[in-house]
């Protein structure tokens, strides 16, 4: 029996209703299988009512197969509603039937050809078998099917929610306006602080009373405007979340079924719980997180949890516990997937990595246990000796790492033998500000997620220990590698620690590193923006922020800092100095040159570059012409006058083209010239190589 064409318009709404009933009944059935006998009847009743609703509506809409299956499942559960035992395999049959009913109704709503008819017939045959089906009983909740749906009157605005369609373009525009308002608020706060500073200066003269009064009024106005902008910002942000986000539980709750089925397959017992499931996340981010969470939960059941008799022998509850915890810190989401299983054997991970050839035996033995655990994310690495249809191919955790990194996030693992395992995921979710620590190194201002900064301190001499392999900081009874952040970022040569210089200890991926900075500006709550496409491949930045004075600062990746700092063989690499007053241009040129094998330092002005040249030698200099106050031509001429830099090749970069510009560059002493259009086309590295070849200096491949 095909659905009545007049009733087809009701199928989309019925499909959504069935999805909700399917989810609710699945959760109740899983709880039913784990519940004590006296707690089962209410659960069975709720499941039966859901099936009854499906049966009535499906019959009304002409979906005969779906109605028959719902009726048969309802009959199957009838004895248990009165306190009787569930028939054998009843749980599996009900879950299978719910899946098939949902498939049939979705198929009808999509205009399909009834591909599930054969599966429906097979299931009905199984349900009608004497060994499986309970005797037909009068059902307590039996009621006549609902009448044919008819158009309802329009709801009152005061008492009913109005469903609205919002396009992705509208959301994007809304988000752009939100960012404009956020920048306005930051600008207002910055101006207000400047006025406060002026008012506090003691040199203000007595005859400036009128000016002071005017400035005080202006400061009050700025304060009020900033507060109003903050209120609007919070309102817009809340409205945007309502139309473009979903709670995390939407992804987690269906996993109850997966855990239940996987436990039956493996002969284990487990319970999955969620903390913080009400936190809302952008729909795109949530969908991208579905795969990693599924992998981590399946990994916990398959690898982490012991079998029931083993757990009981260890004094644990026979059913393992898997917990997903979610917390929001500004616009950063922290997810933890933990289990109370056997934990990860670091020695088995070492053996697997050695067998795969990832690292040598001495390298593996020198690694700390927490660093060894991070190797489980390597592609193809598995501690399983045999491949099954669930695990053993070394794919799952590699997928987790790849997907989280694609979302500009980080993954860490912590585990103890016999005490279970925790996977920690941290990633931006796009909405709201994020707590960031602002620091300065030379002319560069940068930010770091506060969650990864373990402590701030002063580098007292008694805490610093120098050795042949580098400098360490004594922190919590251990030696933590200490480096100059400016040198790590390629801004300058490493500077020795000065007395009482600010130090921050960064923790990520089970590792700690300490970094010297010139100044710690304090913590700010700011929005992390994604990098533009041209900069998205830079591994050491996860985004950018707009500071209160309207400037731009880059947000550093904590995992890159702790894993890449101090690991490159800098002395053997040719050295390049990039001079440009554009942060984007400096980042692009550095990315290209580092890919070509260069060690790159960068300066934001000609004056800063001259300071670097006073303490270091470079194999090549790449300089923008259109800088202020010292332009590239003046800088080149100044370099040619320096005793130690007269022979250093200089390549000029400019947005202008023509022989006149080339002639001016040659007159200033430049060795090469490349337009910004050629830089975007990938010609910078080729021009640098050509200049070094003509000079007879170290050369790298342009590919």
N, C-alpha and C positions, 0 to 999 in steps of 0.2 A: 504494500500500500504506500503510494507516494504522498508526500505532504501536499495538502491543499494549497494551490497557488495563492489564494487569498491570505493564507496563514504564514506564508514564507517570510513576511516582513517581521514576524515575531521571533524568528530563529536566532538572529544575532543576540537579542536580549536573553533568550533561553540558553544560548551557548555560554554566556557569561555566568548565568545562574548555575549551570551544571558544573562549570569550572570551580566555582566556590563550594558547591556541595561535594565534589570530588575531593578537593583539598581537605575539607572538614571531616569527611568520612574516613579518609586515609589516616589522618591523625588519630581519630577516635579508635580505629581498628588496631593501630599499632599500640595505643595505650591499653586497649582491651586485651591484647595478647600478654601484656606484662602485669595486668591488674589482678588483685586478689579476687576470688570467686564472688564475694559479697559486693564488690564494686563494679561488677560486669553489667548487670541489667540496665543501669542508666545509659551506659555507653552503647549497648546494643540498641536501646530505644532510639537514641539520636541517629544512629546509622540507619535504622529501619525507616525513620521519618524522612531522612534524606532520600532514600531509595523510593519511598512512597511518593514524594514530591516529583521526582523524575518520572516515575511511572505514569502519574496522572497527566502531567503536562505533555510528555512524549506521546501518549495515546491521543490526547486532544489534537496535537499537531500532525497526526498521521504517521508517526515514527514507530511502526509496529515492533520492529526487532528490539529497539531500545526499551520499549515498554515491557516486552516479554522478559528481557533479561533482568530489568529492575524488579519485576514481580517475582521471578524465580529466586533472586538473591534475598528478597524480603522474606520469602517462604523459608529459605534456608536458615535464616536467623531467628525464626519464630520461637523455637524451643528455648533458646538462650534468653529471650526476653522475660521468660517466666522463671529464670533461675536454673534452667537446664544447662547441660554441657554443650559446647560448640561441636558440631559435627567435624569429623576428620577433614583436615585441609580446608576448612571453611574460610579461614583468613586469606589463603592464596586465591580461592575461587572468587571471593568478594572483591579483592583488589584487581584481579584479572577482569572481572565483570565491569567494575567501575571504569577501568581503562578503556574497555571496548565500547561501553555506552558513550563515553565522552568522544571517542573516535567516530562513532556512528553519527552523533549529533553535529560534530564539526564538519563531517563529510556532507551532511545534508545542507548545512548552512553555506558551505562553499560550492554547492552545486555539483558535488562529486557523483560518481556512478555507483555507489554502494559497494565499494570494494570490501567492506567488512562483513558482508552478508554470510560468507562461508565461515568466518571465525565466529560469528554470532551463533550459527547453527551448531558448530562443534561445542561451544560453551553451553548452550542450552541442553545439548545431549548429555554433557557431563553433569549438569545440575539436576537433570531428571533421573540420573542413575540411582537405583534403590540404595546403594551403599553410601551415597553422598547426601541425598535429599531427605530432609525431615518430613514427616507426614504433614499434609496440608492442614493448616489450622486457621481458625478465624483470627485475624490480626486485630489487635486492640486499636491500632490507629487507622483501621480501614475506614475509608470515607469515599463518597462518590467523587469521580474526577471533576476537576473544576470546569466551569462552563467555558465555552469558546471565548477567548479574549476579545474584547472590543475596545475601540479607542476610548481613552479616559479623558475627563476634562482637564484642562490646564491647571497645574497646581498653583496655590497661592504663593506669591513670592516670599511672604514672611515665614512660611512654614515648610518650604521645600527647597532643597539645593538645586540650583540650575546647573546642568551639565554643559560645559563649554568645550569646543574644540580649539586647541591652540597649536598653531603650526610651529615648526622648528625655526622658521624665519622670524616669527614674532618673538619667540623666546630669545633668539640671538640679539634682536634689536633691544629688547628689554634689558638684556645683560649689558649691552653697550651703554645704554643710558645709566644703568646702575654704576658702571665704572666711571662715567663722567661725573656723576654725583659724588662718588668716593674721592676722586681726585680734587673736586671742588672743596670737599671737607678738609682734606689734607692741606690744600693751599691756604685755606682760611686759618687753620690752626698754626701754620708756619708764619703767616703774616702777623697773627696775634702775638706770637712769641717774640717776634722782632720788635713790635711796639712795646711790649713789656720790658725788653732789654733797654730800649731807648729811654723809657720812663725811669728806669732805675739808675741811669748814669748820674753821677754826682756833679758832673760839670754843667748840668742844666742851670741856666742863669735865672735869676729872680724875675727878670723882665719877660720871661717866656711862660708866664702863668697862663695866658690865654691859649698858647699853643699846647701846653700840657693838658688843659681842660678839654681842648678839642681832641687830642689824642686819646684821652681817657674815654670820651664818648665813642670814639671810633673803635677802641679796644672792646668796649662793652657790646657794640653792634656786632663786631666779629664773633664774639663769644656766643651771642644769641643766634646768629646765623649758623654757626658751627653746630650748635645744639639742635637747631631745626633740621639741618641737613642730616645729622645723625639719626633723628627720628624718622625722616623720610627714607633714609637708607635702610634702616631695620625693617620698615614696612614693606618696601619694595623687595627686599631680600626674602622676607617671609612669603610674600605673594608668589615670587618666582619659584621658590622651593615647592609651593603647593601644586604648581602646574607641571613641574618638570622633574620631580623626584619621587622616589618610592622608598618605603622602609626596607631595611636589609632583610627583615624576616621573610619578605616575599621570595627571596632566593633560598633562604635557609630552611624554611618549613618543608618544602618538597623533598629535602634531603633525608627527612625522617624515613621515608619509604625506601630510599636507596640504602640507608644503613640497615634497615630491617631485612631487606632482601639479601644484601651482601653477607650479613651475619648468618642467615640460614644456609647460604652457599658454603661458607667457611667453617660452620660449626662453632660460631662464637656468639656472645651476647654483648649488646652495647646499648647505651642510651645517649642520644644526642640532645643537648640543651643549648639555649641561646640566651645571652645576656646583652642588652643594648639593641635588641632587634627593632626598636621603634625609631632608631636614628635613620633619617632620610638621606638618600644619596642620589646623585644624578642618574637618570635611567641608563644612559650610555655607559657610565662607570660601573653601575650595578650589573649590567649585562656582561660586561667584560670580566667582572669578578666571579661570575658564576662558575666558569671553568676552573680557575685556581682553587676556589673553595671546594668544589667537588673532588678535585685531585687530592687535596689535603685531607678531607674527611675519609675518602676511600683509603688513602695511605695510612691513616690512623687505625682503621679497622684491620687492614691487611697486614701491615708491618708492625704497628704499635701495640695493639691489644693482644694479650695472651688468651689461650683457650680457657673456658670456665674452670676446669679442674686444676689447671696450672695456677690460676689466680687464687683459687681457694687454698691451695697448698702454700702460697706466699702470704696468706692472711688478708687478701683483698676480697672485695665483693665479686661474685662470679660474673656479674655484668660490668663491663668496662664503661667508663664515662668519657665522652667527647664533648667539649665545651667550645662554643664559638662566642668570643667576647668582642664587642664593638664599642669604641669610644671616639668622640669627636673632639679635636683640639684645634679650634679655629677652623680653617679650611683644610685641615689634615685629618684623615681617617686612620685610626689605629685598629687593626683587626688581629685577634689572637685565636689560633686554632690549637687547642691543647688536648692531650689524652693522659690517662693515668696508667699507661702500659709499661712495657719493659724498657723503654728508652732506646737510644741509638748507641751501638757499640762503635766507638771511635776507631778501634783497631781494625774492625771489619771494613770500615770506610777507607782507612789507610791501605788495606790490602787490595780493595777494589780499585782504588786510584792507581796503585802501583801496577796492578794487572792491566789496567787500561793504558798505562804509559803516560798518564797526565803529568806526574811529577816523579822525580827520582827518589830512591829510598832515603838518601840523606836529607833531601828537602822535606820529605814527609815526616821523618823522625824529628826534624827541628821545629815543626809546626806545633803550636799549642792546641790542646784538645778542642777548644771552642772554634779555632780556625779550621781544624780538620772537619768539623761538622758542616761547614759551609760548602765542602766539596760535594755534598749530596746533590747540589743543584747543577753539577756539571752534566752536559749532554752525554747520554749513553751510560752513565755510571749507575750501577745497581749492586746491592749487596746480596741479591738473590742468586742462588746457583742455578735454579731452574726457571724457565720462562713459563708463566701461566697466562690464562686469558685476563687476569687482573693485574699482574705486575711482573717485574723481572727484566723489562726491556730498557729501563733507565730513561723513560720518557716523561713521566708525570711531573716530577719536581723541576725538570728543565722547562716544561711548559709553564709552571707556576712562576718561575723566575723571569722568563721572557715576557709573559703577559703583564706582570707587575711592573717591570722596567718600562714596558711600552706605555704604561699609565704614569710614568715618571715617579714610581714608588720604589720602596726598598723591602727586602725580605731578609729576615734573620731566623736562625734556628737555635734553640737552647734545649739541652737534654741532659738527663742524668740516668745512669744505669739503674733500672728498677723503679725510677721515680717519674717516668713519663717524658713527653716531648712537647715543646711549645714552638709553634711557628708564628712569628711576629711580622705583620704586614703594615707598612706605613705608606700612605699615598695621598696626594692632594685630591679633593673631591669637588673643587671648582667654586664653591660658595663659602662666603664668610672669610674673615681675616685669619691669619695664622701667626702664632707667636714666633718671632724671629729675633736672633741676636745680631745686632749691627756692629761690625768691626771695621777698622781702617788699617790698611797697609800702604804706606806712601800716599799716593793720590787716589788709590782705589778704595771705594767703600763697598763692602760685601755683606751678605747676610747668611745666616746659618740657622736651620730649624732648631728652636730652643730645646726640643725634646731630645736632640742628639748631643747637646752640650751638658756634660756631666758636672763640671764645676768650672769656676773662674777663680784665678789666684794670681799672686805676684811671684815672679821667678826669683826667689831668694837664692843666693849663692850656695848655701848649704844643701839645697834641694836639687842642684844641677850637677850632673856627673858627666865629664867628658871622657871619651874613649876613642880608640882608633877607628871604630866603626861609626862614630857619630856622637851625638849628645843625647843624654837621657834625663828624664825628670823623675825624681823619687816621689811616688804618689801611692798612698795606701799600701806601703810596704812592698811595692813593686817598682821596677824601672820601666817607665813608659817612654818610647822614642819622642824626642823633642826636636821640632823643626821650625824654621822661619816660614810663616804662611806666605809672605811675599815671594820667597824663593820657590816654594812649592807651586805657586800660581804663575811662575815665570815672569815676575815683575822686576826682579833684581837678583844680585848675587846673595847667597845666604849671609845674614848678619849675625854676629855673635850675640848671645843674650846679654842684655844690660841689667844692672841692678834694679829690682822692682819692676821689670817690664811685664806688661799684662800677658797672661798665659791662659789659654782655654784648653780643657781636656775634652776631646770628642770621642764618643762611643758609638760604634755601628758594626754590625755583622760580627759581634763577639770580639771585637778588637778595640783597643784604646790607642790614641795618639794625642800628643800635646803639641800645641802650636803657639809660637810667639807672634803677637800682633803689636802694631804701634799704638793702637787705642781701641778701647771697648766703649762704644757709644751708647750701649744700653739695649733693652728689649723693646720691640715695637710689635704691635698687632697690625699686620699689613697683608694685603692680598697677593698671593704668588701668581703671576701671570705666566702662561706658557711661552716658551721661546718662539720667535718667528721661524718659519721652515728652514731658512738658511743657517740658523744656529742650532736647530734641534738635535744635530748630531754631536754637539760638544758634550763629552762625557762628564765634565766637572761641574756643569751648571744644570740645575733642575728647573730654573725659571728666572724671572726678573720681577722687581718691585718698583713702584713709584714712591720715592721718599717724600717726607713732609715738605721739603723745599722744592719739590717739582723735579728733582733729579732722578736718574735711573741707577739702580744697583742690581747686581747679579746675586742670585741665591745659589750657594754652593751645595753640592751633593755630599752628604756626610760619608756615604759608603765609598765614594771615590777618594775622598781625603784619606781615609784610614787604610785603603788598599793600595793606592797609587803613590802616596807620598814617599819620597826617598827611595823609590825602587828603580829608577832609571839610571843608566850609566851615563851621566851627564858629561863627564870629562871627554868621552870619545866622540861626542856628537858635535857637528858644526853649529855655530851659535849665530842666531839672527836677532836683531833688535827692530821691533816694529814701533813706529812713531806715528800716532794718529789721534786726533782729539775726538774721534767718534768711537764709542764703546763697541758698537756693532762692527765697524770696520776692523778694529783691533782683534776682535774675536774671530772674524772670518779669516783674516790673514794668518793669525796664529794657527787656526785649524788646518789651513792648507799647508803651511810650512811644517807643522809637527807631523802631518801625514807623510811629508817628504823626508822625514828623519832629522829635522832641525830641533835644537833646543832654543826656544823662543822666549825672549823677554819683551815686555811691552811698556810703552810710556805714553801718557796722555798729552804731552806737550813737548816742545823743543827743549825747554829749560829742564824738565825732568829727565829727558834723554841725555842731555849733556852731563847731568849728575851721574847717570849710570855709566857713561863712557869714561868718567874720571876714575872709576874703580874697577872696570872690566874691559876686556877686549872682545870684539865681535867679528865674525867672518863676513857679515853683510848687514846693511841697514836698509830697511824699507820705510820710506817716509812720505806722508801726505803733503802735497804742496799747500793746500788751502787751510792752514792752521792759524790760530791767533793765540797770543800776540806775535809769536815768532813763526813766520811761515816756513814752508819746507825749503825754499831757496836760500833764505837767510841761515837756516839750520845747516844746510849742506855746506855753505861757504864757511860757517863757523867750524864744522867738523874738519874741513880741509886745513884749517889753521891750527888744529890741535896736534901737538907733537906725536902722540901715540896713535892717532886715527887718520893720518894723512893718506894712508894706503888702503883704508877700509872701503870696499865698494858700497855705493849708495844707489838705490833704485827708487825713483820718484813715482808716486801714484797721484793721479789727478782726474777730476771729472772733465777737464778741458782737453781738447785734441788740436793738433796742428803743429806746423813746423816752428812757429814762433815760441810756443811753450817748450818744445824740445830744445830749441836754441838757448833759451834762458836757463833751462836746467843744466845743459852742457857747460854753459858759462859759469855756473855756480860750482861745477865740479862733479855733477852726477854721472854715474857710469851707465845707467839704464833708465828706461821710462816705460810705464805701462798705464793705460787708461783704466778707469774704474769699470768700464764696460768689458775690457779684456780680463780684468780680475774676476768678474762674475762669470766669465766664460772659461775660467780655469787656466789663464795664461800667466798668472803670477809666478808659479813655481818654475815654469819654463824660462821666464825672463831672468829670474834669480840664478838659475843654473847656467844660463848663457853668460851672464855677467861674471860669475865666478870662474867659468871656463876661460874667458878672455884674460882674467886677472891671474889665472893659474892657482886659484885658491881651492879649498875643499869643495867638492861638488856632490850633489845628491841627484838621484833619478827624478825626472819630472813627472813620471807616471804615478 
